[in-house]
Amino acid sequence: MRPELEAVLEAYRQDAAIEEQLIQEILTVLAVIEGSDEGIEITRVRGDIRIDNRFEGKIIGHGDDGIYIDDARGDVRIDNRFGGSVYGHDDGVHISDVGDRVSIDNRFGGTITGSHDDGIDIRDVRDDVRISNSFGGRITGHDDGIKIRDVRDDVTITNSHGGTITGHHGNGIDISDISLHWQSRLDGARV
């Protein structure tokens, strides 16, 4: 190849690499939600709630909870996979008074942290609760890693393939007042 064409091709490669780096930096900046109280607060919703925080999204509640949901009549789903991060000064995720199912997917490197209370605190749910924390997911609370109270159907927690659930001053998992039954799949993970 002629030297002048090689120089043009090399300049193009450098420009493409710089452009890709800028795109990644912009996407990282655009994926942050934070508040001086809650990162996200949702109350009195008559339908379904879906929060998608995948691919290194960040939700931060500096003064209270990372995600606070209260009085939802439909399903509540939080997808925090692939490096998503939820941090709350109190609870990482606080969900109460839900008329249908609750599911939290924290697999593949997701992190949920409650700095001064629980990693996940779920109360008063009228249907199933499912938490998936496999493949490097981490749920950490100052008190309990996961606290679940007053569920009128099944509770399933999957913590396998390198998942970690930690309660620094309480329990890894603390469940009570379940109407049907709860099951846990731990498969050698740390709780």
C-alpha angles and dihedrals in degrees: 000000000000115000095238091054091048089053092051091048092050092049089051091052091051092049091049091051092049091047092051091049091051092049091052092049091050092049091050092051093046092054098068126103117178139160137185088238114016123003088218124005119187122174138167100013119163095197139043124309122212125179118187112194099156129141100039097319114161128214116183131182105190098186105023135358129348091223121012119186123173133169103010118163097195136046120310116211127177118186110194099157131137099036099325113157130206118183128179129181086220114013121004090215123008118185125173140164101019122169097203139018128331121206129175119186111196099159130135100036101325116153130204118183132182104191099192103015134013131338090224123007116185123177139171104009121165097203139027126326118206126181121182116193105161135134099035100328115153128203115181133175134178087225111014127001090216125007119185125180136175105004117166097203139026126329118204124182119183114193108164143131098035100331117148129203115184134181106186098195101013136023132323088227123010115183128169141153098035115162099207119014144298131223132192130197109200104161097185097314122137119262 
